[in-house]
Amino acid sequence: MNYETLAHFAHTWGLVYLVVLFAGVLFYALRPSARAKFEDAAQIPFKED
């Protein structure tokens, strides 16, 4: 396997991988059932111990 073959594979399938990963992270963060968990986590710095 030479550099050109590896670079072509990384450019095509690497981009697909990153797009799928980005879509998965967006889905995880923006799903309605996660809202309460993230709102609670956002208030942690303001809570008194």
C-alpha positions as CSV (number, residue, x, y, z in Angstrom):
1,M,0.0,0.0,0.0
2,N,1.6,3.2,-1.1
3,Y,1.0,6.8,0.1
4,E,-1.4,7.8,-2.8
5,T,-3.7,4.8,-2.1
6,L,-3.7,5.5,1.6
7,A,-4.3,9.3,1.1
8,H,-7.2,8.6,-1.3
9,F,-8.8,6.2,1.2
10,A,-8.4,8.7,4.1
11,H,-9.8,11.6,2.0
12,T,-12.9,9.7,1.0
13,W,-13.8,7.4,3.9
14,G,-12.3,9.7,6.5
15,L,-14.7,12.4,5.5
16,V,-17.6,10.0,5.6
17,Y,-16.6,8.9,9.0
18,L,-16.3,12.4,10.4
19,V,-19.7,13.4,8.9
20,V,-21.4,10.4,10.5
21,L,-19.6,11.1,13.8
22,F,-20.7,14.7,13.7
23,A,-24.3,13.7,13.0
24,G,-24.2,11.2,15.8
25,V,-23.0,13.9,18.3
26,L,-25.6,16.3,17.1
27,F,-28.3,13.7,17.6
28,Y,-27.0,12.8,21.1
29,A,-26.9,16.5,22.2
30,L,-30.1,17.7,20.7
31,R,-32.5,14.8,21.5
32,P,-35.4,15.9,23.7
33,S,-34.7,13.3,26.4
34,A,-31.3,14.7,27.1
35,R,-32.5,18.3,27.8
36,A,-32.9,17.8,31.5
37,K,-29.5,16.2,32.0
38,F,-27.7,19.0,30.0
39,E,-29.6,21.8,31.8
40,D,-28.6,20.2,35.2
41,A,-25.0,20.0,34.1
42,A,-25.1,23.6,32.9
43,Q,-26.1,24.8,36.4
44,I,-23.2,23.0,38.2
45,P,-20.9,26.1,38.4
46,F,-23.7,28.1,40.0
47,K,-24.6,25.7,42.7
48,E,-23.5,26.4,46.3
49,D,-21.8,23.5,48.1
